[in-house]
């Protein structure tokens, strides 16, 4: 039977989500901006979804802006606030070296247009020091964007402390909580943030829908213009069916975040099993607070891409901590930022578990990883003895 341990990439849609998306597409396909009965029924569905997301984030429904997912939510948070604050002279952005590309690439693109920015480093556990963020703040800092949970190593950041420092200097605060929803309890007031991003497919919802929390009073310019949907903060006819699915998934995520004991125990068993059975292994980011489902494990002397393929052939789905581009395995920017040696940034796999993961699956994964690593190391040693490089 296939084993899926790539929940940080996407999650299987929940049965309740599939049901409501299907039912809404069939029976409630009206335009939520129309004033007739069919349109108003669609609007009621959106209102219910907005309330569910607000409950997940512990905010008011009016503070929830629907988007096409986490990437758009991140982009709207960064670009929308910078545009709104441009006239005030605040243009500087502070972010970190381990952010998701949705934030990093947006900040870099803005940098090419003259927007100043500072990228704060992390320690060897992938944790941001609030003092470093404080030191990076300037009188013209508009926004600080620090993710709540890292997608590769699962590290949790001290967002509340960072937010307090940023607000003391008059800057707004955004957190990418895409990997945190459903894994930790979310409370935007306790976090102290002005903006927070989530994506439905990371917690059992459909792809293509997400949300951005925008605290009331936060300056924001729409980036997608046209109609007046989402209180003129994001134009475009809403995906009623997809957002209905987001609402149902949000209800499940709020409950799931209250008790992660089961998945944490399985994650710990996976790590212990691999570290005990397979020599030359280590867990990246293990020394800091992490979400319960994520294990990023380095395998000395093993190419991560080769190990991923070996596991895939055995029906086990995991991820590397890096992206493959044009046949080249690029080093993970997260592991690089943590100070790992070049070869250690290319030998790590990410195992991310979910509620459906079982003890039997974890036991099988440990067995398969042990055998696969031994086989790959033997091949590497044979190549080395024969004087052949990786490319033969």
C-alpha positions in Angstrom: 0.0 0.0 0.0 1.3 3.5 -0.8 2.5 5.6 2.1 2.1 9.4 1.9 4.4 11.4 4.1 4.4 14.7 2.2 1.6 16.5 4.0 3.6 19.8 4.0 3.4 19.8 0.2 -0.4 19.2 0.1 -2.9 17.2 2.1 -5.6 14.8 0.9 -8.9 16.6 0.8 -11.2 15.7 3.7 -14.3 13.7 2.9 -16.5 16.5 4.3 -14.6 18.9 2.0 -15.2 16.8 -1.1 -18.9 16.6 -0.2 -19.5 20.3 0.2 -17.4 21.3 -2.8 -19.3 18.8 -5.0 -22.7 19.8 -3.6 -22.0 23.5 -3.9 -20.8 23.2 -7.5 -24.0 21.3 -8.3 -26.6 23.2 -6.4 -25.2 26.6 -5.4 -23.3 27.9 -8.4 -24.6 31.5 -8.3 -22.5 34.6 -8.3 -22.2 35.9 -4.7 -22.3 39.5 -6.0 -25.7 39.0 -7.6 -28.7 40.4 -5.7 -31.2 37.7 -6.8 -32.0 34.7 -4.6 -29.4 32.4 -6.2 -26.7 35.0 -5.8 -27.7 35.7 -2.2 -27.6 31.9 -1.4 -24.0 31.8 -2.7 -23.2 34.8 -0.5 -24.5 33.0 2.5 -22.1 30.2 1.7 -19.2 32.6 1.6 -20.3 34.2 4.8 -20.3 30.8 6.5 -16.9 30.1 5.2 -15.6 33.5 6.3 -16.9 32.8 9.8 -15.2 29.4 10.0 -11.9 31.0 8.9 -12.4 33.7 11.5 -12.9 31.1 14.2 -9.7 29.3 13.1 -7.7 32.6 13.4 -9.6 34.0 16.4 -10.5 37.2 14.5 -13.6 39.0 13.2 -15.1 37.7 9.9 -14.7 41.2 8.4 -10.9 40.8 8.8 -10.8 37.8 6.5 -9.9 38.4 2.8 -10.3 35.4 0.5 -7.5 34.7 -2.0 -6.4 32.0 -4.4 -4.0 30.5 -1.9 -1.0 31.2 0.3 1.2 32.7 -2.4 -1.4 35.3 -3.3 -2.1 36.0 0.4 1.7 36.5 1.0 2.0 38.8 -2.1 -1.0 40.8 -1.1 0.3 41.3 2.4 3.7 42.5 1.2 2.8 44.5 -1.8 -0.6 45.8 -0.6 0.8 47.3 2.6 3.9 48.7 0.9 1.7 50.4 -1.7 -0.5 51.8 1.0 2.4 53.1 3.1 4.4 54.5 0.2 3.2 58.1 0.7 4.3 58.0 4.3 7.9 57.4 3.4 7.9 53.9 4.9 9.3 51.5 2.2 11.7 49.3 4.0 10.9 45.5 4.5 12.4 43.1 7.0 12.2 39.4 6.4 14.2 36.3 7.1 16.5 34.0 5.1 14.2 30.9 5.5 10.9 32.4 4.3 8.9 30.6 1.7 9.7 31.7 -1.9 6.3 33.4 -2.0 7.7 36.0 0.4 11.4 36.0 -0.5 10.8 36.3 -4.3 8.3 39.1 -3.8 10.7 41.0 -1.6 13.5 40.5 -4.1 11.3 41.6 -7.0 10.5 44.7 -5.1 14.2 45.2 -4.4 14.8 45.4 -8.1 12.4 48.3 -8.2 14.3 50.1 -5.5 12.4 48.9 -2.4 15.0 48.6 0.4 14.9 45.4 2.4 16.9 43.5 5.1 17.1 39.7 5.3 17.7 38.6 8.8 19.7 35.4 9.5 18.7 32.4 11.6 20.6 30.2 14.0 21.8 26.6 13.5 18.3 25.4 14.5 16.5 27.6 12.0 15.3 30.0 14.6 15.1 33.8 14.2 16.5 35.8 17.1 14.1 38.7 17.8 17.0 40.8 18.7 18.3 40.5 15.1 14.9 41.7 13.8 15.0 44.6 16.3 18.4 45.6 15.0 17.2 45.5 11.4 14.3 47.9 12.0 14.6 51.4 10.7 12.6 54.6 10.9 11.3 53.8 7.4 10.5 50.2 8.0 7.0 49.5 6.7 6.6 45.7 7.2 8.2 42.8 9.0 7.3 39.4 7.5 8.4 36.3 9.5 6.8 32.9 8.9 5.2 31.2 11.9 6.2 27.6 10.9 8.9 26.7 8.4 7.8 24.4 5.6 11.1 22.5 5.4 12.1 21.9 9.0 9.0 22.8 10.9 10.6 25.4 13.2 8.3 27.7 15.0 9.3 31.3 15.3 8.7 33.7 18.3 6.2 35.8 16.4 4.7 37.6 19.4 8.1 38.9 20.5 9.0 40.0 17.0 5.7 41.7 16.6 6.0 43.7 19.8 9.5 45.0 18.7 8.2 45.9 15.2 5.1 47.7 16.5 7.3 49.7 18.9 9.0 51.1 15.8 5.7 51.7 13.9 6.1 48.8 11.5 3.3 46.4 10.4 3.8 42.6 10.9 2.9 39.8 8.6 3.3 36.1 9.3 3.0 33.3 6.8 1.1 30.7 8.8 0.5 28.3 5.8 2.4 25.5 7.5 1.0 26.3 11.0 -2.8 26.0 10.4 -4.1 22.8 11.8 -0.8 22.1 13.6 -0.8 24.8 16.3 -3.6 26.9 17.7 -3.8 30.3 15.9 -4.8 33.5 17.6 -3.9 36.6 15.7 -4.4 38.8 18.8 -2.0 36.7 20.9 0.5 36.6 18.0 0.2 40.4 17.7 0.2 40.4 13.9 -1.5 42.7 11.5 -1.6 40.2 8.6 -1.5 36.4 8.4 -1.7 34.0 5.5 -3.2 30.5 5.2 -3.9 28.1 2.3 -6.7 25.5 2.3 -4.9 22.6 0.7 -2.4 22.5 3.6 -5.1 21.4 6.0 -7.5 19.2 4.1 -9.1 21.8 1.9 -9.1 22.2 -1.9 -6.2 23.8 -3.9 -6.7 27.2 -5.3 -8.2 28.9 -2.2 -6.8 30.6 0.8 -7.1 33.7 3.0 -5.3 36.7 4.4 -6.2 38.1 7.8 -6.0 41.9 7.7 -6.4 43.5 11.1 -9.0 46.2 11.0 -7.4 49.6 10.3 -4.4 48.1 8.6 -3.6 50.1 5.4 -3.9 47.9 2.3 -4.1 48.5 -1.4 -5.7 45.9 -3.6 -3.3 44.2 -6.0 -6.0 42.5 -8.1 -8.3 45.3 -9.2 -11.6 45.3 -10.9 -14.8 44.6 -9.0 -15.5 45.4 -5.3 -15.4 41.9 -4.0 -13.8 41.3 -0.6 -14.6 44.9 0.4 -12.5 46.1 -2.5 -9.4 44.4 -1.2 -9.3 41.6 -3.8 -11.3 41.9 -7.0 -12.7 38.9 -8.8 -15.7 36.6 -8.6 -15.2 34.3 -5.6 -14.8 30.6 -6.0 -17.9 29.7 -3.9 -17.4 26.0 -4.0 -13.7 26.1 -3.2 -14.3 28.6 -0.4 -17.0 26.4 1.0 -14.4 23.7 1.2 -12.0 26.1 2.9 -14.6 26.8 5.5 -15.2 23.1 6.3 -11.4 22.4 6.4 -10.9 25.4 8.7 -13.4 23.9 11.2 -11.4 20.6 11.2 -8.1 22.5 11.4 -9.2 24.4 14.5 -10.0 21.1 16.3 -6.9 19.3 15.0 -4.6 22.0 16.4 -5.9 21.4 19.9 -4.3 17.9 20.1 -1.3 16.9 18.1 -0.2 14.1 20.5 -0.8 11.3 18.0 1.1 12.8 15.1 3.9 14.0 17.3 4.4 10.5 18.8 4.6 9.1 15.2 7.0 11.8 14.1 9.2 11.1 17.2 9.1 7.3 16.5 10.1 7.9 12.9 13.1 10.0 13.9 14.2 7.6 16.6 13.8 4.6 14.3 15.9 6.2 11.6 18.6 7.6 13.9 18.9 4.3 15.7 18.9 2.1 12.6 20.8 4.2 10.1 24.2 5.5 10.9 25.3 9.0 9.8 21.9 10.6 10.2 20.7 13.7 12.0 17.6 15.7 12.4 17.8 19.3 11.1 16.2 21.8 13.4 15.6 19.3 16.2 16.9 21.7 18.9 14.1 24.2 18.6 10.3 24.3 18.9 8.7 22.6 15.9 5.3 21.7 14.5 4.5 18.1 15.5 4.3 16.6 12.0 7.6 17.5 10.4 11.0 15.7 10.4 13.9 16.9 8.2 16.6 14.2 8.3 20.1 14.4 6.8 21.7 11.2 5.5 25.5 11.4 5.3 27.0 10.2 2.0 23.6 9.9 0.3 22.1 12.0 -2.5 18.7 13.1 -1.3 17.2 12.9 -4.9 18.4 9.4 -5.3 17.0 8.4 -1.9 13.7 10.1 -2.7 13.4 8.1 -5.9 14.3 4.9 -4.1 11.5 5.5 -1.6 9.1 6.4 -4.3 9.7 3.1 -6.1 8.7 1.5 -2.8 5.4 3.5 -2.7 6.6 6.0 -0.1 6.1 9.7 -0.9 8.4 12.2 0.8 10.1 15.4 -0.3 13.7 16.8 -0.5 14.5 20.0 1.2 15.4 21.5 -2.2 13.9 22.1 -5.6 15.0 20.3 -8.7 15.6 22.6 -11.7 16.9 21.5 -15.1 18.1 18.2 -13.7 20.1 19.9 -10.9 19.4 19.5 -7.3 19.7 23.0 -5.9 20.8 23.4 -2.3 18.0 24.1 0.2 18.0 27.9 1.0 16.7 27.0 4.5 19.4 24.5 5.3 22.0 26.9 3.8 20.7 29.7 6.0 21.2 27.4 9.0 24.9 27.1 8.2 25.0 23.5 7.0 27.9 22.5 4.9 27.2 22.4 1.1 27.1 18.6 1.0 24.7 18.5 4.0 22.2 20.8 2.2 21.8 18.1 -0.5 21.4 15.0 1.6 18.2 15.8 3.5 14.7 14.5 3.2 11.5 16.0 4.6 9.0 13.6 6.1 5.7 15.3 6.9 3.0 13.3 8.6 -0.8 13.7 8.8 -3.7 12.5 10.9 -4.1 9.4 8.7 -0.5 8.3 9.3 -0.3 5.0 11.2 2.3 3.2 13.4 2.5 0.4 10.8 3.4 2.9 8.1 6.1 4.5 10.2 7.6 1.0 10.9 7.7 0.2 7.2 9.2 3.6 6.3 12.1 3.0 8.8 12.7 -0.5 7.3 12.7 0.8 3.7 14.9 3.9 4.5 17.4 1.6 6.2 17.6 -0.7 3.3 17.7 2.1 0.7 20.4 4.1 2.4 22.6 1.0 2.7 22.1 0.2 -1.0 22.9 3.8 -2.1 26.0 4.0 0.1 27.3 0.7 -1.4 26.7 2.0 -4.9 28.5 5.3 -4.0 31.5 3.4 -2.5 31.7 1.2 -5.5 31.8 4.2 -7.8 34.4 5.8 -5.7 36.6 2.7 -5.8 36.3 2.5 -9.6 37.1 6.2 -9.9 33.7 7.2 -11.3 32.0 10.4 -10.3 28.3 10.8 -9.9 27.7 11.4 -13.6 29.7 8.3 -14.6 
